[in-house]
Amino acid sequence: MRILFFGTKSYDEKFFKEFLEKENYHDLEIHFIEPNLTADTARLADGYEAVCAFVNMDLGTATIDILHECGVKLILMRCAGYNNVDLDEAAKLGITVMRVPSYSPEAVAEHAMALVLTANRHMHKAYVKGRENDFSLSGLMGVNLYGKTAGIIGTGKIGAAMARLCHGFGMRVIGYDTHQNPSLDFVEYVDFDHILAESDLISLHCPLFESNYHMINKEAIDKMKDGVILVNTSRGALIKTADLVQGIRDGKFFAVGLDVYEEETGSVYEDMSEQILSHSTMARLLSFPNVMVTSHQGFLTKEALEAISQTTLDNAQAFVEGRKNGNELCA
């Protein structure tokens, strides 16, 4: 099977090549290219049986149709999320879509906690001040996490890892999920309104569906405690950004940490340092001193990249051998 990897970064190529050398994957031939997969670039897949894409790429109806015309039979998502994939169109055209459902929950949870600590204790500001020989403490005061209440929205593998981190900090942990996680015996499950009203820290760890699109909006923000810390390492559209900006302006949040945001498509993973941002919302978020923004890097650890590479190649090999391995996505 010939597979075209779109949007390849140096770390992708490094880890995939290391695993590709193993005998398990002798049926796979991989080619790496830099462009992201969109409707404009999909025809580059002509002559390939499979493509590999990431969470920031456009696999809507038009892209799927073009991939089908090129003879693509398999779409490999080297990530857990798939809200950017038109599964209905893929199913209609007989294209199999496979993903990496779990790679390193701890990688994302640890990054979420890093955002909490950085935004709360203003580590990013302290670093800049220190670099300029300014060792004053003005603007650097944080709050203790110990004894506070952490609200975890979504208690799957990543949310569970975050819950354990919060518990380790001596926090009371409450959770909201349609399915309770039996491994979290220290978590008290409550409804959504209680999470909003009782939490000093709210951390989002859920996939994006139509039902939870903009779940954090003005109405939800109004129900939160004053001085709450909000962190999102899941999907940008869980938060209505315009309402978040207004909440920050109104002083509702003590700190905000974002690894994902609505306007990230097209800029995430790219060097925009010599450009003027065309999105005013992102520019406003970056202007707030109590907001910490990172570039969708929660997955970026050695262990996570190894797991992503191995599972993606396992998925391709399973497809070649005509067997199911449970990572197939259904419409």
Order of alpha helices (4+ residues) and beta strands (2+ residues): beta-alpha-beta-beta-alpha-beta-alpha-beta-alpha-alpha-beta-alpha-beta-beta-alpha-beta-alpha-beta-alpha-beta-alpha-beta-alpha
